[in-house]
Amino acid sequence: MIETSADTVQRGDRAGSFAEERHQRILSLLSERGRVRNSDLAALLDVAEPTMRRDIADLARQGKLTRTHGGAIAMRPQFEPDLPMRIGRNAVGKSAIARACLAMISDGDAVYLDAGSTILRLAEYLAEDSPHLARPRNVNVLTNAMPVAQTLAQRGDTRHTVIGGSFRPVGACFVGPLAIQSLTSFTVNVAFIGVTGWTESGFSVSDLAEAQVKAAAMQIARRVVVAMDVSKVGASDFARLCGLDEATTVVIDAPNEYLLKIAAKAGVEVVVAGDPV
């Protein structure tokens, strides 16, 4: 079969469109995280590292990012969005993750609910009275997040305790030495922890004080469930929280072969959440 010039042009157009899609994904991750590594991007986008290096070089020539050794950083300074802004991002995926987490709570369980938009959605499901929702009863909730406590106040059969400390307005949560010390007085069956990034180096979050409280909560839990949407895979934020092997389970909203492969080696369960009802 003889290839015509039109076939060649069409194939070139397709290749160009794939590159444009990758470029948009790279810029989106940079906008959220501020910094990315070539190796993480290559695994996340399922391309070879030389291809990713060419993409980064192309975007740098266009003035859309700054190249670094092994990666790139955003042109504009990174900022941490507040909770209301985060709630609106990938709402469907977060609801699916929250439903999957809800299924891991049994009647009478003691659980820790972290600060963050995905965990807040889990608290909303716990507080919801719906015939379509299998909601566990008599759950005892420990939290450092004011929105979680306010949500659970709507349900009389869900007890909740708020640990105190220094209030962090951006995260709407309590942090600091007092919060960490308070956690040592409790034991929970499951700690549900939110993160803003995961690479092979481990889970990360945007604030060191929040990372310290999350780490303390993990220490008092018999089981640690990390809840994150799949866009966090390949992203690395300011403060490292822990390695993948320190989680019992990771709940995501869509399959990611890179995460599944690394988790299997580490002996960590990965749950891919279904669509929320």
Number of C-alpha atoms within 10 A of each C-alpha: 3 5 7 9 9 9 11 10 11 12 12 12 12 11 11 12 12 11 16 13 11 19 18 12 16 21 20 14 21 20 18 19 24 22 22 24 20 23 18 22 24 18 19 21 16 13 13 13 16 12 13 25 20 12 18 25 17 14 19 16 12 10 10 16 23 18 20 13 7 13 18 23 21 20 16 12 9 14 11 13 13 14 17 13 10 15 16 11 13 14 15 14 21 28 25 25 29 29 23 22 22 19 12 11 18 15 11 12 17 22 24 29 25 27 26 24 26 28 26 26 22 23 22 19 22 24 20 16 12 9 7 7 14 14 20 19 14 16 19 18 22 24 24 28 24 19 20 28 20 13 17 22 14 13 15 10 14 17 15 22 12 17 19 20 17 13 16 14 11 12 22 18 24 25 24 17 14 14 22 22 14 15 21 12 8 12 18 20 16 23 28 27 23 24 23 23 25 26 25 15 13 15 26 24 22 20 17 16 17 22 22 19 24 26 15 17 29 24 17 19 19 13 18 23 23 23 26 25 26 22 20 21 23 24 25 27 22 16 18 20 25 17 15 22 15 19 21 17 21 24 22 27 24 17 13 18 12 17 21 17 10 15 19 11 9 14 13 17 16 19 19 19 21 15 15 13 8
